[in-house]
Amino acid sequence: MKNMIKYIFNVRLPHAINSLTSPRNKVMRLFTYEGILITLINNLVGSHNNLMATRLGAGDYELGLVTILPQLVGMIILIPGGILTDCLKNKRDMVTSALFAVACIYTLIGFVPALSFNQLGGFLILLALSSAPMTIYNISWQAYFSDVVHPNGRNSVLAVRSGLSFLIGITITLMGGALLSSAPTNADKIRIHQIFLWVGAVLLMLQILVLKKIPGKSAQQNKKFSIKDIKKAFVDLAGNRKFLGFVSVALFFYMTWHMDWTLYFIGQTQYLGMNEAWLSYVNIGNALIQFLTMGIWSKINSKQGVRFAIIFGSLGLALCPVGMIISTSINSAHAKLIFLILNTIFNITLATTSLNILQCLLQVIPERNKTLNISIYTSLVMLSNGIMPLVGVAIYQKLGGDLRAFHIIFWIIFILRLIATFLWAIRWWMLKDEA
């Protein structure tokens, strides 16, 4: 533990800070500040949506709506949002406008507990609405990032941005959990959620100011979209073999990843008996290991290319079901600790998912109608995110809904993820001679 702390404070943090303070790294510095701000916002607001809904009276059905409604709204807005972004001369205008809309909605959600009736309904409606501008922010940010950061610099910018964001995420998760735990009554906890929402709105405004300071802007000129343009975008993508190859592998990978998202929670709570504290330990372990390894994977990317390291990211995720199977097979009070250790070890390659997949996408995405193309890809990933957790639970229940069924479905997911790893390896091999 001492060596880990020394490594964080003597190696990783100084390296990241030196990278940020260099005068020639202004773009990296500003994108990192922007990444830290969105991480603070997501941890203060997004990670507590289920808890706030529960404290407003949500049952199992309403908790399902907390996840499903924002997903549906996000999928509906993806294509129109991509088209609108591509019509703008500077994609940064869409990024900042979307953030401003999110700030306004978060401010309104903060006043929901003051309603004299149907507080939960108001919360669900506004939360779903906030997903629309947040989805537009995500897709327009990717297009804007690719416009202002040269391909040779994307790996280093994303590495520093993601690494420090993970570290901040750990800190804010601990602080937020401590504040909520210290509140004695349900009303006090709701007031803390309100404060989180309003602080999130202020941070969103700061994020806008940071984005406006980033030098460079999109070269895209204003243009009008027609149905023919949309049709042509789909036709162009359908004929783009590199894009289709990437999407096929990435989508299969995401489907195998999303398949156990609900099952993992079932395993942690029902079979391992984890409470809120243990669940936070798991999240902190995941974030910490990503922060510690981000620099390593960034260097591997620089030497071997981004298509190579994602193979190991997929392999690490393939081993996670094995960790769950081992932990839930042990009839011991230490099962939770064993799971925490195994899960953290197997996630040693997890940083490549946030660092590499976006770069792989930007390598193959056509420049024409870039944001629309990103929207099409993102809609497929969101569709997987909405369906595959339900598929995993359905198979588990069909097999009997017991521990034996739980182990079978995780062995199935393990095999599917090995196939995904093999597909990433084939893609790397076929394209290894390309830059």
N, C-alpha and C positions, 0 to 999 in steps of 0.2 A: 504493500500500500504506500509506504514511504517513497519507494522508487517511482511509483506512478505519479504521486504528487510532485516529486522533483522534476519528472519529465514534463508535466503540464506547465509548471511555473518557470522551469529553467530552459526548456526547449520549445514546446509548442507555442506558448503565449508570446515569448520574445520574438520568435520567427514571424508570427502573424502580425505583431505590432510593428516590427521593422518593415514588413512588406507594406503596411498601411501608411507609415510615416514617410516613406520615400516620396520625394516631390514628383517623380515621374509616374507614380501610381495613383494619381488623383481619381481616375475612373474606378479602380479597384476599391479605393477608400470609400467613395460615395456609394457604390453598389453594396459594400459591406455594411455601412451604416443603415442603408435602406433595408437590407436583409435582416439586420438585428431588430429594426423597428417592426417589421412584419412578423418576426418570430415572437416578440413581446406581445403583439396584438393577438396572434393566434393562441398563445398560451394563456393570456388573460381572459379571452372571450371564447374562442372556439373550443378549447379543451374542457370548458365548464358548462357547455350547453345542456348536456344531459342532467347535470346536477341542478342547474337553475330550473329546468323544466320539472324535475322531480319535486323541488321545493315550492313550485307553483301548483302542484297537484297532479302531475302527469303519472299515468299508469303505464303498463307495458305497451299498450297500443299507441299512446301518445309519444312514448320514447322512440318507438319505431318511426313515427312521423318526423321526429327531430332529425333523423338521418335521411329519410326518404324524400321529404318535401324539398329541402335544399338541392338534393341530387336532381330531382325532376326539373326544378326551375333552372338549374345550371345547364342541363342538357338542352332545354328549350332555347336558352339564350345564346348558346355557343356559336351556332352558324351565323345568326344575325349580328352578333358581337364581332365575329371575325370579319364579316363583310364591311361593317361600319368602320372598323379599325383600318382596314386596307384602303378605305376611301380618304383617310386623313393624310395630310402632308407629313405630319410628325406623329408617330405612334405614341410618343410620350404624352400627348394631349389626352389620348384615350386612357392611358395608365392612370394619370392623375385625376381625370374626371371620374373614373370608376372608384378610386380610393375616396374621393370626396363624397360620392353617393353612399359608400359603405359607412363613412363617418356619420352622415346624417341619420341613417337607419339605426346604427348602434346607439346614437343619442336617444332616438325614440324608444328603442327597446328598454333603455334604462328607466323610462317612465312607465313601463307596462305595469309594475307592481302597484302603481298609484290608481290604476283603473278600479272602478267600483264593481265591475262585473267582467266575467270571461277573461281573466288575466292570461290564462294558459293559451286560449285561442289567439289573443293578440300577440303573444310571444311567438307562437308557431308561425303565424302569418308574416310577421316582420322578419323573423329568422329566415324564412324561405325567400322573402324578397331580397334580403341582404346577400343571398347566394348569387343573384344575377350580376350585380357589379363586381363581386369578388371573383366570379368566374371570368368575367371580361378582363379584370386586372391580371389574372394568371396567364391568359392566352396573349394579351397585348404586351405584357411584360416580357414574355419569351421572344416575341417578334422584335420588340424594342431593343432588348439585350443583344440579339444577333445583329442588329443594325449598327449599334454604337461600339461594340467590342469586336475587335478583329479575331478571326478564328484561332490564331496562334496564342491569343491572350485569354481565351474563354476558360481554359482549364484552371489557370492560376487564380483568376478572379472568382470563379465558382468555388474553388477549394478554400480560399480565405473567407469568403462570404459564408459558406456553409459551415465551416469549422467553428468560427466565432458565434454563429447563430445557434449551433448545437450547445455550446457552452452557456450562452445566455439563456437558452431554453431550460437547461438544468436548473439554473439559479431561480428563474421566475416560477418554475414548477414547484420548487421547494417553498418559496415565499408565499405563493398563492395558496398552496395546500395548508401551510401553517396558519395563514390568516383565516381561512374558512374553518379550520378545525378549532381555532380559538374562540370563534363566535358562539355564545352560549345558546342562542335560540334560533329557530328557523327564520324569524323576521330579521335578526341580525345578519344571518348568512345571506339572505336576499339583498340586504343593503350593501353588503360587500360585492355581490354580483353586479349591482347597479354601478358602484364605484368603478369596478373593472371595465364595464362597458363605456363609461364616460371617459376614463383614462385612455381606453383603446381609441376612442374617437379623436382625442387630442393627439395621440401618437400617430394616427393616420394623417392628420394635418402636417405634422412634422415630417412624415415620410414624403408627402407631396413636395415640401420645401427642399428636401434632399434631392429628390429626383430632378427638380428644376435646375439644380446646380451641376448636373452631370453634363460635361461637354459633348458636343456632337449630336446629330439628330438624323432621323430617317431621311433617306434620299427619295422616298416615295412621293410622287406628285399627286395632287388631288385628282380623283377620277370618279366617274359615275359607274355604278354597277347595274347590270341588267340580268335578266334570267339567263341570257346566253352566256354571260361571263361566269355565272355559277355553274352552268352545265359544262362549260369549257374547263373550269377548274377541276371538276370531278373526272372529266375525260382525261385531262393531263395527268392527274394522279393515277388513274387506272392504267395508264401507259408508262408510268415511271417505275421501272423494275427495281431500282435501288430503294425507292420509297416503299413500294409494296413488300419488298423483302424485309426491310426493317420493321414495318408495321406488323407483318405476320409473326415475326419472332417476338417482338415486344408485346403484342397483344396476348399471345399464348403465355408468355412469361407473367404478365399481369393477371391473367385468369387463374393461373396456378397460385399466385401470391394472394389474390383476393379471396380465394376459396376457403381459407381457414380463418379469416378475420373474426367472424363470430364464434367459430369453434375454439379459437385460441382463448377467447374470453370465458367460454364455457369450461375449458380445461383449467384455466387459472382459478376461477371462482368455485366451480362445483366439485372438481376432482382434486385440486390442490388446496382449496380452502383459503385462497388469498383474499385479504381485505384491502381497503384503500391504500394503506401504507405499503403493503407488499407490491401492489400494482404500480405504485409510484416508484418503488425501487427498481422494478423491471424497466420502466420508461427511462429512468435516470441512467441505468446501466447501458441501455441502447444508445442514448444520446452521448454518454461519456466515451464509449468505445468508438463511436463515429468521429468524435472530436479528436481522439488520440490517433486514429489511423488515417484521417483525411489527408495529411501531408504525405504519407507513404503512398497512398493511391494516386495522389496528384503527380508524384514523381514517376510512378509506373506509367501513368497516362502519357507523360512527356516523352518517355523512352519507347514505350510499346504501342501507344495509341489508345484512344478511349474504347475501341471495340474489343481490346484484349482484356482489360481489367474487369469488365462487366461479366465475363465468364465466371470469375471467382465470386462476384457478388451474387450471381444466380446459384452457384454451388453452396455458398454459405446459407442462403435461404432454404435450399433443399435439405440441409442438415437440421434446420430448426424443428421440423416435425419429429425428427428422431429424438431431439432433446425433450420434447413434450411427451413422447411415448415412454422414454426411460424414466422421466420424473413421475409420471402417473402410474408407473408399474411398481414403484417403491412404496412399500407400506411403512413409512418412517416419518417421524416428526421433522426430519431434515429434507423432505421432498421439495418443499418450497425453495430452500436454499440451493439445492442441487439444480433445480430448474433455473433459478436466477443465474447461477454460474454458467451452466451449459448455454443458456440463451444468449448471455453476453458474449461468450466465446464464439459461438456460431455467427453472431452479428458483427464479427470483426471485419467482414467484407461489405456490410450494409451501406457504408458511405458511398460505394460505387453506384448505387441506384439513383441517388440524388445528384451525383457528380457526373456520371457518364451517359445516362439515358438521354437527357436533354441534349448533350453534345452530339450524340449519335443521330438524334432527330434533326438537328440543325445541319448536319453534314449532308442529308439527303432531301431536305424540304425544298421544293422549288421556290425561287425568289419571287416569282409572280404570284400575287394573291397569297403571300406568306402566312398572314394571320388566319385567313380562311382555311388554308391547308392545316395549320396547327389546330384549328378548331375541329376539323374533321377527325384528326387523330385523337384529340382529347376527348371527343364525344364517344369514341370507341372505348377508350380507357374508362371513362365514367360509366358507360354501360356495363362493362365488366365489374366495376366496383359496386354497382347496384344489384347485379344479378348473382354473381359467383358466391358471395357469402350465403345467400339463400340456398343456392345449389348445394353447397357444402353441408349446411344444416339439414336439408331435405334428405340427402344421402345418409347422413348419420342417423336420422330418425327412421329411415327405411330399413336400415341395418339392425335396428332394435333400440337405439337411443341409450345404450348402456356403455360401460367401459370398454367392452370387447368391440362394439361398433365404433367407439371413439378411436381406438387403436387402428382399426381397419381403415377408416377414412384417412387417418394421418399417414398410413403406409401408402395409400393411393396418392395422396398429395406429394409425398416424398418422391415417388416414381415419376409423377408428372413434372416435378421440378427438375429432376435429373434430365428428363427429355428436353426441358427448356434450356438447361445448361448446355446440353449437346447442340441445340440449335444455335445458341450464341457462339459456340466454338466453331461450328461449320461456317457461320457468317464471317467470323474473324478470318478463318482459313481462306475463304473465297476472296476476301477483300484485302488480304494482308499486304499485297504489293502496292495498294493505293495509299495515299497520304492520309 
